Amino acid sequence: MSDTRSGVRPSGKERHFKPEELIVSKTDLKGRITYANDLFLDLADFTEQEVLGQPHSLIRHPDMPRCIFKMLWDEIASGNEIFAYVVNMGKHGDHYWVYAHITPTFDAKHQVIGYHSNRRVADPKILKEKIIPLYAELRKIEEGAANRKDGMNAASRVLAQKLSDAGMAYDKFIQSL
């Protein structure tokens, strides 16, 4: 599958970082990158000049379900924090998994003015046993629909039903893994 960035395709090569390291980025309200730490830049093979002002989706991997991103954006736009497993893709198609903590950034009047994300190493066992199969199922639903919006909505309904069947909200599901 091709990414929207100039035909960049996933290379199949996974990149890793150390458990004590932390990827940090900040965006404005529209998701444009305003800050990226050195680890972000190193893993994604971008320079600071290449990412500043660009949409954070610059590192979106095509295997990442759109319904998960919609849920993330809905939560943080509402002023809530969220934790999620995310697969990102670097400039040359290499990927890396993260356990992300995404929070809104507030001004002195408690208005959301941007977003902040800290990402840690994702647990490989959780990825293999829970997240990768779930994301593959959601992507299959998304890709099987007549259009992108219908696919995202159908996958969102499946995810909501799975969470309902488990008797937990998304944040509790993620914390239970």
Secondary structure by P-SEA (a helix, b strand, c coil): ccccccccccccbbbbbcccbbbbbbbccccccccccaaaaaaacccccccccccccccccccccaaaaaaaaaaaaacccbbbbbbbbcccbbbbbbbbbbbbbbcccccccbbbbbbccccaaaaacccaaaaaaaaaaaaacccaaaaaaaaaaaaaaaaaaacccaaaaaaac
